[in-house]
Amino acid sequence: MLRAMKEILIERIEDLREGKLWSILLVEHQIKSALQKNLENSNHRISQTDSAALLRYANHRMTLLWRCRIIQQLVHKQHPCWYVLDRTDSVAKDNRRIYASPDLAILIQNKWHLVRFDMQSAAKSGIDELEANLMVFWAKQEEGFPKREQSYRLHTIGWRKGFWHTETYQPTCQTFQDSMRLLESDYRAMENMHNYGQFNLALLPLATSRKTCKSCSFQSHCPASGGLLRAQQEQKLLELAHRSQSSKT
């Protein structure tokens, strides 16, 4: 449902960029079509009742999202210079690809407002601002965008506890540098995990909840296919054995 909503949201905003407004019936039709496509491509099947409930829920969320202030400003043509961006586009850093693109870039009073939509956001935390600052890193690598952090305003719009919440941040040199340190930390953690998994795939971190397993496309190859609790217990034994072997060598 979340993937279907994001697809339709971007299509609708792209048409808005071209001056085309969707009717309510068209919105509902497009969401229904995208939801059916995503369900057909999923690893499990749901009942027609559950599918209809998901569709109603998606339409409700989309209606509320379209009422957000920043989208309504675009609908009413308050900002003539703005772009729809592709979140799958990446920029390079130290021979790595960084995926940090915003969904929208809007020029408002000589500042670029970078907007990211999260169809399902986690509880608010102190790290959110640093993650948002990565949009500035993306923009600074792109031609036509300014290099100064103060030339941007950042917005994250996410669904949390039944509402769309908009968080706004003003990046600074300090928050940008903190964001870069967070990125480097993530680099090291991912590289360590990759190196760790080369010894034994069973040593890679498992899901914390069985709910995560339901939508995972690697269930048939996962050590937890016979049960998450059993796999976690087996993993502890494997880690102990690996540490013991490492200490001997």
ChimeraX commands (.cxc) that place a marker at each C-alpha (Angstrom):
marker #1 position 0.00,0.00,0.00 radius 0.5
marker #1 position 2.83,2.38,0.89 radius 0.5
marker #1 position 4.62,1.73,-2.39 radius 0.5
marker #1 position 1.38,2.26,-4.32 radius 0.5
marker #1 position 0.73,5.54,-2.53 radius 0.5
marker #1 position 4.23,6.85,-3.23 radius 0.5
marker #1 position 4.01,5.94,-6.92 radius 0.5
marker #1 position 0.69,7.73,-7.33 radius 0.5
marker #1 position 1.79,10.73,-5.26 radius 0.5
marker #1 position 4.80,11.31,-7.52 radius 0.5
marker #1 position 2.72,10.81,-10.70 radius 0.5
marker #1 position 0.12,13.27,-9.41 radius 0.5
marker #1 position 2.75,15.88,-8.53 radius 0.5
marker #1 position 4.47,15.41,-11.90 radius 0.5
marker #1 position 1.16,16.11,-13.63 radius 0.5
marker #1 position 0.65,19.12,-11.36 radius 0.5
marker #1 position 4.04,20.36,-12.58 radius 0.5
marker #1 position 2.59,20.19,-16.11 radius 0.5
marker #1 position -0.53,22.08,-15.04 radius 0.5
marker #1 position -2.80,19.01,-14.86 radius 0.5
marker #1 position -5.09,18.55,-11.87 radius 0.5
marker #1 position -6.52,15.12,-11.01 radius 0.5
marker #1 position -10.15,14.60,-10.08 radius 0.5
marker #1 position -11.01,12.63,-6.95 radius 0.5
marker #1 position -12.26,9.75,-9.10 radius 0.5
marker #1 position -8.98,9.63,-11.02 radius 0.5
marker #1 position -6.99,9.62,-7.78 radius 0.5
marker #1 position -9.02,6.69,-6.44 radius 0.5
marker #1 position -8.73,4.79,-9.73 radius 0.5
marker #1 position -4.96,5.25,-9.92 radius 0.5
marker #1 position -4.42,4.20,-6.30 radius 0.5
marker #1 position -6.59,1.12,-6.80 radius 0.5
marker #1 position -4.66,0.12,-9.92 radius 0.5
marker #1 position -1.26,0.65,-8.25 radius 0.5
marker #1 position -2.35,-1.22,-5.12 radius 0.5
marker #1 position -3.54,-4.21,-7.14 radius 0.5
marker #1 position -0.26,-4.28,-9.08 radius 0.5
marker #1 position 1.82,-4.21,-5.91 radius 0.5
marker #1 position -0.29,-6.92,-4.27 radius 0.5
marker #1 position 0.09,-9.15,-7.32 radius 0.5
marker #1 position 3.87,-8.73,-7.12 radius 0.5
marker #1 position 4.04,-9.45,-3.38 radius 0.5
marker #1 position 5.01,-12.77,-1.80 radius 0.5
marker #1 position 1.69,-13.35,-0.07 radius 0.5
marker #1 position -1.99,-13.00,-0.81 radius 0.5
marker #1 position -4.64,-11.15,1.17 radius 0.5
marker #1 position -8.41,-11.38,1.14 radius 0.5
marker #1 position -10.65,-9.06,-0.86 radius 0.5
marker #1 position -11.89,-7.61,2.42 radius 0.5
marker #1 position -8.38,-6.69,3.51 radius 0.5
marker #1 position -7.58,-5.34,0.04 radius 0.5
marker #1 position -10.66,-3.10,0.14 radius 0.5
marker #1 position -9.67,-1.87,3.61 radius 0.5
marker #1 position -6.16,-1.02,2.39 radius 0.5
marker #1 position -7.65,0.89,-0.53 radius 0.5
marker #1 position -9.90,2.96,1.75 radius 0.5
marker #1 position -6.96,3.64,4.06 radius 0.5
marker #1 position -4.72,4.70,1.15 radius 0.5
marker #1 position -7.37,7.06,-0.24 radius 0.5
marker #1 position -7.84,8.61,3.21 radius 0.5
marker #1 position -4.11,9.19,3.62 radius 0.5
marker #1 position -3.77,10.66,0.14 radius 0.5
marker #1 position -6.64,13.07,0.75 radius 0.5
marker #1 position -5.01,14.35,3.93 radius 0.5
marker #1 position -1.56,14.53,2.33 radius 0.5
marker #1 position -2.82,16.66,-0.56 radius 0.5
marker #1 position -4.08,19.20,1.98 radius 0.5
marker #1 position -0.58,19.77,3.36 radius 0.5
marker #1 position 0.43,23.41,3.18 radius 0.5
marker #1 position 3.40,23.00,0.86 radius 0.5
marker #1 position 1.43,20.95,-1.68 radius 0.5
marker #1 position -1.46,23.42,-1.61 radius 0.5
marker #1 position 1.01,26.23,-2.30 radius 0.5
marker #1 position 2.05,24.38,-5.45 radius 0.5
marker #1 position -1.57,23.74,-6.41 radius 0.5
marker #1 position -2.27,27.47,-6.16 radius 0.5
marker #1 position 0.89,28.31,-8.15 radius 0.5
marker #1 position 2.49,30.37,-5.39 radius 0.5
marker #1 position 5.98,29.18,-6.34 radius 0.5
marker #1 position 6.79,29.23,-10.09 radius 0.5
marker #1 position 10.18,27.50,-9.81 radius 0.5
marker #1 position 10.06,23.93,-8.50 radius 0.5
marker #1 position 11.05,20.43,-9.57 radius 0.5
marker #1 position 9.99,16.83,-8.98 radius 0.5
marker #1 position 13.02,14.64,-8.32 radius 0.5
marker #1 position 13.76,10.93,-8.47 radius 0.5
marker #1 position 14.64,9.40,-5.09 radius 0.5
marker #1 position 16.46,6.57,-6.90 radius 0.5
marker #1 position 19.01,9.03,-8.30 radius 0.5
marker #1 position 22.32,8.95,-6.47 radius 0.5
marker #1 position 25.48,11.04,-6.10 radius 0.5
marker #1 position 29.04,9.85,-5.60 radius 0.5
marker #1 position 31.13,10.05,-2.44 radius 0.5
marker #1 position 34.46,8.24,-2.07 radius 0.5
marker #1 position 33.63,5.78,-4.85 radius 0.5
marker #1 position 30.27,4.99,-3.23 radius 0.5
marker #1 position 26.76,5.88,-4.33 radius 0.5
marker #1 position 24.64,7.93,-1.92 radius 0.5
marker #1 position 20.86,7.89,-2.27 radius 0.5
marker #1 position 19.73,11.09,-0.54 radius 0.5
marker #1 position 17.64,12.91,-3.12 radius 0.5
marker #1 position 14.55,14.82,-1.96 radius 0.5
marker #1 position 11.20,14.37,-3.66 radius 0.5
marker #1 position 10.74,18.08,-4.36 radius 0.5
marker #1 position 12.98,21.12,-4.68 radius 0.5
marker #1 position 11.12,24.45,-4.44 radius 0.5
marker #1 position 12.65,27.91,-4.76 radius 0.5
marker #1 position 11.02,30.20,-2.16 radius 0.5
marker #1 position 12.42,33.69,-1.50 radius 0.5
marker #1 position 15.95,32.89,-2.64 radius 0.5
marker #1 position 16.12,29.65,-0.64 radius 0.5
marker #1 position 15.77,26.11,-1.95 radius 0.5
marker #1 position 13.24,24.14,0.08 radius 0.5
marker #1 position 13.99,20.40,-0.16 radius 0.5
marker #1 position 11.02,18.18,0.63 radius 0.5
marker #1 position 10.94,14.46,1.39 radius 0.5
marker #1 position 7.78,12.36,1.78 radius 0.5
marker #1 position 7.79,9.33,4.09 radius 0.5
marker #1 position 4.69,7.22,3.63 radius 0.5
marker #1 position 5.22,5.64,7.07 radius 0.5
marker #1 position 7.61,7.42,9.41 radius 0.5
marker #1 position 9.08,6.18,12.66 radius 0.5
marker #1 position 8.75,7.97,15.97 radius 0.5
marker #1 position 10.53,11.32,16.01 radius 0.5
marker #1 position 14.15,11.10,17.16 radius 0.5
marker #1 position 17.22,13.31,17.48 radius 0.5
marker #1 position 18.80,11.75,14.41 radius 0.5
marker #1 position 16.03,12.95,12.06 radius 0.5
marker #1 position 17.65,16.33,11.45 radius 0.5
marker #1 position 20.98,14.74,10.53 radius 0.5
marker #1 position 19.29,12.40,8.08 radius 0.5
marker #1 position 17.44,15.35,6.54 radius 0.5
marker #1 position 20.74,17.18,6.10 radius 0.5
marker #1 position 21.83,14.48,3.65 radius 0.5
marker #1 position 19.47,16.15,1.16 radius 0.5
marker #1 position 21.83,19.13,1.28 radius 0.5
marker #1 position 24.76,16.87,0.46 radius 0.5
marker #1 position 22.83,15.59,-2.56 radius 0.5
marker #1 position 21.96,19.14,-3.70 radius 0.5
marker #1 position 25.54,20.40,-3.38 radius 0.5
marker #1 position 26.66,17.73,-5.85 radius 0.5
marker #1 position 24.02,18.73,-8.41 radius 0.5
marker #1 position 24.53,21.46,-10.99 radius 0.5
marker #1 position 22.44,24.58,-10.46 radius 0.5
marker #1 position 22.06,24.29,-6.67 radius 0.5
marker #1 position 23.99,26.54,-4.23 radius 0.5
marker #1 position 26.93,25.27,-2.17 radius 0.5
marker #1 position 26.13,27.08,1.10 radius 0.5
marker #1 position 24.16,25.09,3.67 radius 0.5
marker #1 position 22.28,28.25,4.70 radius 0.5
marker #1 position 20.76,28.47,1.22 radius 0.5
marker #1 position 18.40,25.58,2.01 radius 0.5
marker #1 position 15.40,24.74,4.15 radius 0.5
marker #1 position 14.54,21.10,4.75 radius 0.5
marker #1 position 11.10,19.55,5.16 radius 0.5
marker #1 position 10.18,15.96,5.94 radius 0.5
marker #1 position 6.49,15.07,5.67 radius 0.5
marker #1 position 5.69,11.71,7.23 radius 0.5
marker #1 position 2.65,9.74,8.34 radius 0.5
marker #1 position 2.77,9.05,12.06 radius 0.5
marker #1 position -0.01,8.16,14.53 radius 0.5
marker #1 position -2.84,8.97,12.15 radius 0.5
marker #1 position -1.60,12.32,10.84 radius 0.5
marker #1 position 0.86,13.81,8.38 radius 0.5
marker #1 position 3.56,15.56,10.38 radius 0.5
marker #1 position 5.82,18.17,8.78 radius 0.5
marker #1 position 9.23,18.70,10.34 radius 0.5
marker #1 position 11.28,21.70,9.16 radius 0.5
marker #1 position 15.00,22.20,9.65 radius 0.5
marker #1 position 17.45,25.00,8.88 radius 0.5
marker #1 position 20.79,23.40,7.99 radius 0.5
marker #1 position 24.02,24.91,9.26 radius 0.5
marker #1 position 27.69,24.11,8.76 radius 0.5
marker #1 position 27.61,22.22,12.06 radius 0.5
marker #1 position 24.55,20.07,11.33 radius 0.5
marker #1 position 25.89,19.35,7.86 radius 0.5
marker #1 position 29.23,18.15,9.24 radius 0.5
marker #1 position 27.43,16.07,11.87 radius 0.5
marker #1 position 25.41,14.53,9.06 radius 0.5
marker #1 position 28.59,13.64,7.18 radius 0.5
marker #1 position 29.98,11.97,10.31 radius 0.5
marker #1 position 26.77,9.95,10.61 radius 0.5
marker #1 position 27.16,8.90,6.99 radius 0.5
marker #1 position 30.75,7.77,7.60 radius 0.5
marker #1 position 29.60,5.81,10.63 radius 0.5
marker #1 position 26.95,4.07,8.53 radius 0.5
marker #1 position 29.62,3.30,5.93 radius 0.5
marker #1 position 31.79,1.55,8.46 radius 0.5
marker #1 position 28.89,-0.38,9.95 radius 0.5
marker #1 position 27.77,-1.62,6.51 radius 0.5
marker #1 position 31.30,-2.59,5.52 radius 0.5
marker #1 position 31.80,-4.45,8.79 radius 0.5
marker #1 position 28.49,-6.25,8.30 radius 0.5
marker #1 position 29.48,-7.20,4.75 radius 0.5
marker #1 position 32.86,-8.51,5.88 radius 0.5
marker #1 position 31.25,-10.33,8.79 radius 0.5
marker #1 position 28.72,-12.01,6.50 radius 0.5
marker #1 position 31.43,-13.29,4.17 radius 0.5
marker #1 position 32.39,-15.82,6.83 radius 0.5
marker #1 position 28.85,-17.07,7.31 radius 0.5
marker #1 position 25.53,-15.62,6.11 radius 0.5
marker #1 position 23.90,-16.92,9.27 radius 0.5
marker #1 position 25.93,-14.37,11.24 radius 0.5
marker #1 position 24.16,-11.39,9.62 radius 0.5
marker #1 position 21.57,-9.60,11.81 radius 0.5
marker #1 position 18.09,-11.12,11.85 radius 0.5
marker #1 position 14.80,-9.26,11.98 radius 0.5
marker #1 position 13.70,-8.09,15.41 radius 0.5
marker #1 position 10.06,-9.02,14.78 radius 0.5
marker #1 position 8.25,-11.76,12.90 radius 0.5
marker #1 position 6.13,-9.04,11.28 radius 0.5
marker #1 position 9.18,-7.97,9.27 radius 0.5
marker #1 position 9.50,-11.50,7.89 radius 0.5
marker #1 position 6.02,-11.43,6.37 radius 0.5
marker #1 position 7.01,-8.90,3.69 radius 0.5
marker #1 position 10.59,-10.11,3.16 radius 0.5
marker #1 position 11.46,-11.45,-0.30 radius 0.5
marker #1 position 14.28,-13.65,1.06 radius 0.5
marker #1 position 12.20,-15.87,3.30 radius 0.5
marker #1 position 13.02,-19.08,1.46 radius 0.5
marker #1 position 16.79,-18.50,1.84 radius 0.5
marker #1 position 16.73,-17.05,5.36 radius 0.5
marker #1 position 18.07,-18.93,8.38 radius 0.5
marker #1 position 14.83,-17.88,10.10 radius 0.5
marker #1 position 12.59,-19.72,7.62 radius 0.5
marker #1 position 12.05,-22.38,10.30 radius 0.5
marker #1 position 11.24,-19.80,12.97 radius 0.5
marker #1 position 12.72,-16.47,14.06 radius 0.5
marker #1 position 13.24,-17.42,17.72 radius 0.5
marker #1 position 15.07,-20.63,16.82 radius 0.5
marker #1 position 17.25,-18.77,14.29 radius 0.5
marker #1 position 18.17,-16.14,16.90 radius 0.5
marker #1 position 19.24,-18.86,19.33 radius 0.5
marker #1 position 21.28,-20.61,16.65 radius 0.5
marker #1 position 22.89,-17.31,15.70 radius 0.5
marker #1 position 24.07,-16.72,19.28 radius 0.5
marker #1 position 25.79,-20.11,19.23 radius 0.5
marker #1 position 27.37,-19.35,15.84 radius 0.5
marker #1 position 28.65,-15.98,17.10 radius 0.5
marker #1 position 30.21,-17.63,20.16 radius 0.5
marker #1 position 31.85,-20.25,17.97 radius 0.5
marker #1 position 33.12,-17.59,15.54 radius 0.5
marker #1 position 34.60,-15.48,18.36 radius 0.5
marker #1 position 36.24,-18.54,19.87 radius 0.5
marker #1 position 37.78,-19.45,16.52 radius 0.5
marker #1 position 38.91,-15.85,15.91 radius 0.5
marker #1 position 40.63,-15.64,19.31 radius 0.5
marker #1 position 42.60,-18.80,18.54 radius 0.5
marker #1 position 43.85,-17.41,15.22 radius 0.5
marker link #1:1,2 radius 0.2
marker link #1:2,3 radius 0.2
marker link #1:3,4 radius 0.2
marker link #1:4,5 radius 0.2
marker link #1:5,6 radius 0.2
marker link #1:6,7 radius 0.2
marker link #1:7,8 radius 0.2
marker link #1:8,9 radius 0.2
marker link #1:9,10 radius 0.2
marker link #1:10,11 radius 0.2
marker link #1:11,12 radius 0.2
marker link #1:12,13 radius 0.2
marker link #1:13,14 radius 0.2
marker link #1:14,15 radius 0.2
marker link #1:15,16 radius 0.2
marker link #1:16,17 radius 0.2
marker link #1:17,18 radius 0.2
marker link #1:18,19 radius 0.2
marker link #1:19,20 radius 0.2
marker link #1:20,21 radius 0.2
marker link #1:21,22 radius 0.2
marker link #1:22,23 radius 0.2
marker link #1:23,24 radius 0.2
marker link #1:24,25 radius 0.2
marker link #1:25,26 radius 0.2
marker link #1:26,27 radius 0.2
marker link #1:27,28 radius 0.2
marker link #1:28,29 radius 0.2
marker link #1:29,30 radius 0.2
marker link #1:30,31 radius 0.2
marker link #1:31,32 radius 0.2
marker link #1:32,33 radius 0.2
marker link #1:33,34 radius 0.2
marker link #1:34,35 radius 0.2
marker link #1:35,36 radius 0.2
marker link #1:36,37 radius 0.2
marker link #1:37,38 radius 0.2
marker link #1:38,39 radius 0.2
marker link #1:39,40 radius 0.2
marker link #1:40,41 radius 0.2
marker link #1:41,42 radius 0.2
marker link #1:42,43 radius 0.2
marker link #1:43,44 radius 0.2
marker link #1:44,45 radius 0.2
marker link #1:45,46 radius 0.2
marker link #1:46,47 radius 0.2
marker link #1:47,48 radius 0.2
marker link #1:48,49 radius 0.2
marker link #1:49,50 radius 0.2
marker link #1:50,51 radius 0.2
marker link #1:51,52 radius 0.2
marker link #1:52,53 radius 0.2
marker link #1:53,54 radius 0.2
marker link #1:54,55 radius 0.2
marker link #1:55,56 radius 0.2
marker link #1:56,57 radius 0.2
marker link #1:57,58 radius 0.2
marker link #1:58,59 radius 0.2
marker link #1:59,60 radius 0.2
marker link #1:60,61 radius 0.2
marker link #1:61,62 radius 0.2
marker link #1:62,63 radius 0.2
marker link #1:63,64 radius 0.2
marker link #1:64,65 radius 0.2
marker link #1:65,66 radius 0.2
marker link #1:66,67 radius 0.2
marker link #1:67,68 radius 0.2
marker link #1:68,69 radius 0.2
marker link #1:69,70 radius 0.2
marker link #1:70,71 radius 0.2
marker link #1:71,72 radius 0.2
marker link #1:72,73 radius 0.2
marker link #1:73,74 radius 0.2
marker link #1:74,75 radius 0.2
marker link #1:75,76 radius 0.2
marker link #1:76,77 radius 0.2
marker link #1:77,78 radius 0.2
marker link #1:78,79 radius 0.2
marker link #1:79,80 radius 0.2
marker link #1:80,81 radius 0.2
marker link #1:81,82 radius 0.2
marker link #1:82,83 radius 0.2
marker link #1:83,84 radius 0.2
marker link #1:84,85 radius 0.2
marker link #1:85,86 radius 0.2
marker link #1:86,87 radius 0.2
marker link #1:87,88 radius 0.2
marker link #1:88,89 radius 0.2
marker link #1:89,90 radius 0.2
marker link #1:90,91 radius 0.2
marker link #1:91,92 radius 0.2
marker link #1:92,93 radius 0.2
marker link #1:93,94 radius 0.2
marker link #1:94,95 radius 0.2
marker link #1:95,96 radius 0.2
marker link #1:96,97 radius 0.2
marker link #1:97,98 radius 0.2
marker link #1:98,99 radius 0.2
marker link #1:99,100 radius 0.2
marker link #1:100,101 radius 0.2
marker link #1:101,102 radius 0.2
marker link #1:102,103 radius 0.2
marker link #1:103,104 radius 0.2
marker link #1:104,105 radius 0.2
marker link #1:105,106 radius 0.2
marker link #1:106,107 radius 0.2
marker link #1:107,108 radius 0.2
marker link #1:108,109 radius 0.2
marker link #1:109,110 radius 0.2
marker link #1:110,111 radius 0.2
marker link #1:111,112 radius 0.2
marker link #1:112,113 radius 0.2
marker link #1:113,114 radius 0.2
marker link #1:114,115 radius 0.2
marker link #1:115,116 radius 0.2
marker link #1:116,117 radius 0.2
marker link #1:117,118 radius 0.2
marker link #1:118,119 radius 0.2
marker link #1:119,120 radius 0.2
marker link #1:120,121 radius 0.2
marker link #1:121,122 radius 0.2
marker link #1:122,123 radius 0.2
marker link #1:123,124 radius 0.2
marker link #1:124,125 radius 0.2
marker link #1:125,126 radius 0.2
marker link #1:126,127 radius 0.2
marker link #1:127,128 radius 0.2
marker link #1:128,129 radius 0.2
marker link #1:129,130 radius 0.2
marker link #1:130,131 radius 0.2
marker link #1:131,132 radius 0.2
marker link #1:132,133 radius 0.2
marker link #1:133,134 radius 0.2
marker link #1:134,135 radius 0.2
marker link #1:135,136 radius 0.2
marker link #1:136,137 radius 0.2
marker link #1:137,138 radius 0.2
marker link #1:138,139 radius 0.2
marker link #1:139,140 radius 0.2
marker link #1:140,141 radius 0.2
marker link #1:141,142 radius 0.2
marker link #1:142,143 radius 0.2
marker link #1:143,144 radius 0.2
marker link #1:144,145 radius 0.2
marker link #1:145,146 radius 0.2
marker link #1:146,147 radius 0.2
marker link #1:147,148 radius 0.2
marker link #1:148,149 radius 0.2
marker link #1:149,150 radius 0.2
marker link #1:150,151 radius 0.2
marker link #1:151,152 radius 0.2
marker link #1:152,153 radius 0.2
marker link #1:153,154 radius 0.2
marker link #1:154,155 radius 0.2
marker link #1:155,156 radius 0.2
marker link #1:156,157 radius 0.2
marker link #1:157,158 radius 0.2
marker link #1:158,159 radius 0.2
marker link #1:159,160 radius 0.2
marker link #1:160,161 radius 0.2
marker link #1:161,162 radius 0.2
marker link #1:162,163 radius 0.2
marker link #1:163,164 radius 0.2
marker link #1:164,165 radius 0.2
marker link #1:165,166 radius 0.2
marker link #1:166,167 radius 0.2
marker link #1:167,168 radius 0.2
marker link #1:168,169 radius 0.2
marker link #1:169,170 radius 0.2
marker link #1:170,171 radius 0.2
marker link #1:171,172 radius 0.2
marker link #1:172,173 radius 0.2
marker link #1:173,174 radius 0.2
marker link #1:174,175 radius 0.2
marker link #1:175,176 radius 0.2
marker link #1:176,177 radius 0.2
marker link #1:177,178 radius 0.2
marker link #1:178,179 radius 0.2
marker link #1:179,180 radius 0.2
marker link #1:180,181 radius 0.2
marker link #1:181,182 radius 0.2
marker link #1:182,183 radius 0.2
marker link #1:183,184 radius 0.2
marker link #1:184,185 radius 0.2
marker link #1:185,186 radius 0.2
marker link #1:186,187 radius 0.2
marker link #1:187,188 radius 0.2
marker link #1:188,189 radius 0.2
marker link #1:189,190 radius 0.2
marker link #1:190,191 radius 0.2
marker link #1:191,192 radius 0.2
marker link #1:192,193 radius 0.2
marker link #1:193,194 radius 0.2
marker link #1:194,195 radius 0.2
marker link #1:195,196 radius 0.2
marker link #1:196,197 radius 0.2
marker link #1:197,198 radius 0.2
marker link #1:198,199 radius 0.2
marker link #1:199,200 radius 0.2
marker link #1:200,201 radius 0.2
marker link #1:201,202 radius 0.2
marker link #1:202,203 radius 0.2
marker link #1:203,204 radius 0.2
marker link #1:204,205 radius 0.2
marker link #1:205,206 radius 0.2
marker link #1:206,207 radius 0.2
marker link #1:207,208 radius 0.2
marker link #1:208,209 radius 0.2
marker link #1:209,210 radius 0.2
marker link #1:210,211 radius 0.2
marker link #1:211,212 radius 0.2
marker link #1:212,213 radius 0.2
marker link #1:213,214 radius 0.2
marker link #1:214,215 radius 0.2
marker link #1:215,216 radius 0.2
marker link #1:216,217 radius 0.2
marker link #1:217,218 radius 0.2
marker link #1:218,219 radius 0.2
marker link #1:219,220 radius 0.2
marker link #1:220,221 radius 0.2
marker link #1:221,222 radius 0.2
marker link #1:222,223 radius 0.2
marker link #1:223,224 radius 0.2
marker link #1:224,225 radius 0.2
marker link #1:225,226 radius 0.2
marker link #1:226,227 radius 0.2
marker link #1:227,228 radius 0.2
marker link #1:228,229 radius 0.2
marker link #1:229,230 radius 0.2
marker link #1:230,231 radius 0.2
marker link #1:231,232 radius 0.2
marker link #1:232,233 radius 0.2
marker link #1:233,234 radius 0.2
marker link #1:234,235 radius 0.2
marker link #1:235,236 radius 0.2
marker link #1:236,237 radius 0.2
marker link #1:237,238 radius 0.2
marker link #1:238,239 radius 0.2
marker link #1:239,240 radius 0.2
marker link #1:240,241 radius 0.2
marker link #1:241,242 radius 0.2
marker link #1:242,243 radius 0.2
marker link #1:243,244 radius 0.2
marker link #1:244,245 radius 0.2
marker link #1:245,246 radius 0.2
marker link #1:246,247 radius 0.2
marker link #1:247,248 radius 0.2
marker link #1:248,249 radius 0.2
view
